[in-house]
């Protein structure tokens, strides 16, 4: 079902139905079950839950509806936004698989998250990331202007600014979302967690490959800035408020302005445990610069 600007529902056109095989995936089944329970527990939201989740056959259909509902505006109708989102999901099955992994990551890593319904409906970090996945598909299709339009809408609606050319893996958790900036040539690996205010930026006006490369399972604390074409190794950790200007080895923690290495090795999977603690040696004169 589609919901017009006046709130009325209308049948979803057949050409927008995404042919998928995820109808009975555990995440989709759990999302539907939780939505049914929520609709009974809170009748005021029953119409919303039905329109966004319960009226759909699979995660892809529900997600195209939700993104279109959030991103549609006077310049681009929700139906149009849904059409190219559906095209992206049908052309590249890995986009839907990544979205499912992202949804699981939010639930598993955010102690404030009670289930899948919360992030799917309300968490702007999750929704901004799915918007980026569509804009990145458009970018790779050569539809750069439309990709930039989606980037702009995501920045307006979710306060998250991700260049459509940036490459982001699956199972990524963006907590809170506000103030996230990810530059054009940045790469973010699988299973990364980042909090609000993170910047993956350049160091000047140079062109070419100029943004950070974030490895698998990295934890980026609130307000962390990683600048330049440098690598943050797998399972490393960047403390909140830090400014990283040099590479960070795998399994190490960087903290400070400018950042120093303060703990090698760090915990085994910081992005999954969301372990923000620092070693006691963080303020020791023996701490060494990156």
C-alpha positions as CSV (number, residue, x, y, z in Angstrom):
1,X,0.0,0.0,0.0
2,X,1.0,3.6,-0.7
3,X,0.1,6.5,1.6
4,X,-0.6,9.8,-0.1
5,X,0.3,13.2,1.4
6,X,-3.3,13.3,2.7
7,X,-2.7,10.0,4.5
8,X,-5.0,7.9,2.3
9,X,-3.8,4.4,1.3
10,X,-3.7,3.2,-2.3
11,X,-2.6,-0.2,-3.8
12,X,1.1,-0.5,-4.7
13,X,1.5,-0.7,-8.5
14,X,2.7,-4.1,-9.7
15,X,5.8,-2.5,-11.4
16,X,7.0,-1.4,-7.9
17,X,6.9,-4.8,-6.4
18,X,10.5,-6.0,-5.8
19,X,11.0,-9.7,-6.7
20,X,13.0,-11.0,-3.7
21,X,13.6,-14.3,-1.9
22,X,13.8,-12.7,1.6
23,X,10.1,-13.2,2.4
24,X,10.8,-15.6,5.2
25,X,14.2,-14.5,6.5
26,X,14.4,-14.4,10.3
27,X,14.8,-10.6,10.3
28,X,11.7,-10.0,8.2
29,X,9.6,-12.5,10.2
30,X,10.7,-10.9,13.4
31,X,10.1,-7.4,12.1
32,X,6.5,-8.3,11.1
33,X,5.8,-10.1,14.3
34,X,7.1,-7.1,16.3
35,X,5.0,-4.8,14.2
36,X,1.9,-6.8,14.8
37,X,2.5,-6.7,18.5
38,X,3.2,-3.0,18.5
39,X,0.0,-2.3,16.4
40,X,-2.1,-4.1,19.0
41,X,-0.3,-2.5,22.0
42,X,-0.5,1.0,20.5
43,X,-3.6,1.4,18.3
44,X,-2.7,5.1,17.5
45,X,0.2,3.7,15.4
46,X,-1.6,0.8,13.9
47,X,-2.2,2.6,10.6
48,X,1.5,3.6,10.3
49,X,2.7,0.1,11.1
50,X,0.3,-1.4,8.6
51,X,1.3,1.0,5.9
52,X,5.1,0.7,6.4
53,X,5.5,-2.9,7.4
54,X,2.5,-5.2,7.6
55,X,1.1,-4.5,4.2
56,X,4.3,-5.7,2.5
57,X,5.5,-9.1,1.5
58,X,9.2,-8.7,2.2
59,X,11.9,-6.4,3.6
60,X,12.7,-4.9,0.2
61,X,9.2,-3.8,-0.5
62,X,8.8,-2.3,3.0
63,X,12.1,-0.5,2.8
64,X,11.4,1.1,-0.5
65,X,8.1,2.3,0.9
66,X,9.7,3.7,4.1
67,X,12.5,5.5,2.2
68,X,10.1,7.0,-0.3
69,X,7.8,8.1,2.6
70,X,10.7,9.9,4.2
71,X,12.5,11.3,1.2
72,X,9.6,12.4,-1.1
73,X,9.0,16.1,-1.3
74,X,7.5,18.7,-3.6
75,X,10.3,18.3,-6.1
76,X,10.2,14.5,-6.2
77,X,7.0,12.6,-5.4
78,X,7.3,9.6,-3.0
79,X,6.2,7.4,-5.9
80,X,9.1,8.4,-8.0
81,X,11.6,7.9,-5.2
82,X,10.1,4.5,-4.6
83,X,10.5,3.6,-8.3
84,X,14.3,4.0,-8.4
85,X,14.7,2.5,-4.9
86,X,12.9,-0.6,-6.2
87,X,15.1,-0.6,-9.3
88,X,18.2,-0.6,-7.1
89,X,17.0,-3.4,-4.9
90,X,15.9,-5.6,-7.8
91,X,19.2,-5.0,-9.8
92,X,21.5,-5.5,-6.8
93,X,20.4,-8.1,-4.3
94,X,23.4,-7.3,-2.0
95,X,21.7,-3.9,-1.1
96,X,18.9,-5.7,0.6
97,X,21.2,-8.1,2.2
98,X,23.3,-5.2,3.6
99,X,20.2,-3.5,4.9
100,X,19.2,-6.6,6.7
101,X,22.7,-6.9,8.2
102,X,22.5,-3.2,9.2
103,X,19.1,-3.8,10.9
104,X,20.6,-6.7,12.9
105,X,23.6,-4.6,13.9
106,X,21.5,-1.8,15.3
107,X,19.4,-4.3,17.4
108,X,22.5,-6.2,18.7
109,X,24.7,-3.2,19.5
110,X,22.3,-0.5,20.7
111,X,21.1,-1.2,24.3
112,X,18.3,1.4,23.8
113,X,16.9,-0.6,20.8
114,X,14.1,-3.0,21.8
115,X,13.6,-4.7,18.5
116,X,13.6,-4.2,14.7
117,X,10.6,-1.9,14.5
118,X,12.3,1.0,16.3
119,X,15.2,1.4,13.8
120,X,13.1,0.6,10.8
121,X,10.6,3.3,11.6
122,X,12.5,5.9,13.6
123,X,16.3,5.7,13.7
124,X,17.7,8.2,11.2
125,X,21.2,6.6,11.2
126,X,19.8,3.4,9.8
127,X,17.5,5.2,7.3
128,X,20.3,7.5,6.1
129,X,22.5,4.5,5.5
130,X,19.8,2.8,3.4
131,X,19.3,6.0,1.5
132,X,23.1,6.1,0.8
133,X,22.9,2.5,-0.5
134,X,20.4,3.6,-3.1
135,X,22.3,6.8,-4.0
136,X,25.5,4.7,-4.4
137,X,23.7,2.4,-6.8
138,X,22.6,5.4,-8.8
139,X,26.1,6.7,-8.8
140,X,27.4,3.5,-10.2
141,X,24.7,3.6,-12.9
142,X,26.0,6.9,-14.0
143,X,23.0,8.8,-12.6
144,X,25.1,11.2,-10.6
145,X,22.7,14.1,-10.5
146,X,19.9,12.0,-8.9
147,X,22.5,10.5,-6.6
148,X,23.5,13.9,-5.4
149,X,19.8,14.8,-5.0
150,X,19.3,11.9,-2.6
151,X,22.5,12.9,-0.7
152,X,21.0,16.4,-0.3
153,X,17.6,15.0,0.9
154,X,19.3,12.7,3.4
155,X,21.3,15.6,4.8
156,X,18.1,17.7,5.1
157,X,15.9,14.9,6.6
158,X,18.4,12.9,8.6
159,X,21.3,15.3,9.2
160,X,23.7,12.7,7.8
161,X,25.9,13.7,4.8
162,X,27.4,10.8,2.9
163,X,28.8,11.3,-0.6
164,X,27.1,8.9,-3.0
165,X,30.5,7.7,-4.2
166,X,31.6,6.5,-0.8
167,X,31.8,2.8,-0.3
168,X,30.2,1.3,2.8
169,X,30.1,-2.4,3.8
170,X,27.4,-4.3,5.5
171,X,26.4,-4.7,9.2
172,X,27.2,-1.1,9.8
173,X,25.7,0.7,12.8
174,X,25.3,4.5,12.8
175,X,24.1,5.5,16.2
176,X,22.1,8.7,16.5
177,X,23.3,9.9,13.1
178,X,23.3,13.6,13.6
179,X,26.4,15.3,12.1
180,X,27.9,12.3,10.3
181,X,30.0,13.3,7.3
182,X,31.6,10.8,5.0
183,X,33.6,12.0,2.0
184,X,33.7,10.9,-1.7
185,X,36.6,8.5,-1.6
186,X,36.1,7.1,1.9
187,X,35.7,3.4,2.4
188,X,34.0,1.9,5.4
189,X,34.4,-1.9,6.0
190,X,31.9,-4.4,7.3
191,X,30.7,-4.4,10.9
192,X,31.8,-0.8,11.7
193,X,30.0,1.2,14.4
194,X,30.1,5.0,14.5
195,X,28.4,7.5,16.7
196,X,27.1,11.0,16.0
197,X,29.5,13.7,14.8
198,X,31.9,11.4,13.1
199,X,33.8,12.9,10.1
200,X,35.7,10.9,7.5
201,X,37.1,13.8,5.6
202,X,40.0,15.3,3.6
203,X,42.7,17.6,4.7
204,X,42.4,20.3,2.0
205,X,41.3,21.0,-1.5
206,X,43.2,18.2,-3.2
207,X,41.4,16.0,-5.6
208,X,41.7,12.3,-6.1
209,X,41.8,9.6,-3.4
210,X,41.8,11.8,-0.3
211,X,39.5,10.2,2.3
212,X,40.0,7.6,5.1
213,X,39.8,3.9,4.7
214,X,38.1,2.3,7.7
215,X,38.7,-1.4,8.3
216,X,36.4,-4.1,9.4
217,X,34.9,-4.0,12.9
218,X,36.2,-0.5,13.7
219,X,34.6,1.6,16.4
220,X,34.5,5.4,15.8
221,X,33.4,7.3,18.9
222,X,31.2,10.4,19.0
223,X,32.8,13.4,17.4
224,X,35.8,11.5,16.1
225,X,37.5,13.0,13.0
226,X,39.6,10.9,10.7
227,X,41.2,13.1,8.0
228,X,43.1,12.3,4.9
229,X,43.8,9.2,2.8
230,X,44.8,7.1,5.8
231,X,43.9,3.7,7.0
232,X,42.3,2.7,10.3
233,X,43.0,-1.0,10.6
234,X,40.6,-3.8,11.3
235,X,39.1,-3.9,14.8
236,X,40.7,-0.6,15.8
237,X,39.0,2.0,18.0
238,X,39.0,5.8,17.7
239,X,38.0,7.5,21.0
240,X,35.3,10.2,21.1
241,X,36.5,13.7,20.1
242,X,39.8,12.5,18.7
243,X,41.4,13.9,15.5
244,X,43.3,11.2,13.6
245,X,45.8,12.4,11.0
246,X,48.0,9.3,10.7
247,X,47.3,5.6,10.1
248,X,46.0,3.5,13.0
249,X,47.2,-0.1,13.2
250,X,44.7,-2.9,13.4
251,X,43.5,-3.8,17.0
252,X,44.8,-0.5,18.4
253,X,43.1,2.4,20.1
254,X,43.7,6.1,19.1
255,X,42.7,9.0,21.3
256,X,43.4,12.7,21.6
257,X,44.0,15.8,19.5
258,X,46.1,15.0,17.6
259,X,45.4,11.3,18.2
260,X,48.0,9.0,19.9
261,X,48.0,5.2,20.2
262,X,47.0,4.4,23.8
263,X,46.2,0.7,23.8
264,X,47.5,-2.1,21.5
265,X,45.9,-4.5,21.3
266,X,42.4,-3.2,22.0
267,X,39.4,-5.4,22.8
268,X,38.8,-8.1,20.2
269,X,35.7,-6.7,18.5
270,X,35.1,-3.1,19.7
271,X,32.4,-2.3,17.2
272,X,30.2,-5.2,18.3
273,X,30.8,-4.7,22.1
274,X,30.6,-0.9,21.8
275,X,33.5,-0.8,24.3
276,X,34.6,2.9,24.5
277,X,37.0,2.4,27.4
278,X,40.6,3.6,27.2
279,X,43.8,2.1,28.6
280,X,45.0,3.6,31.8
281,X,48.2,4.7,30.0
282,X,46.2,7.2,27.9
283,X,47.8,10.2,29.7
284,X,51.2,8.6,30.3
285,X,54.2,10.4,28.8
286,X,55.2,7.0,27.4
287,X,52.2,7.0,25.1
288,X,53.5,7.4,21.6
289,X,52.2,9.4,18.7
290,X,50.7,7.8,15.6
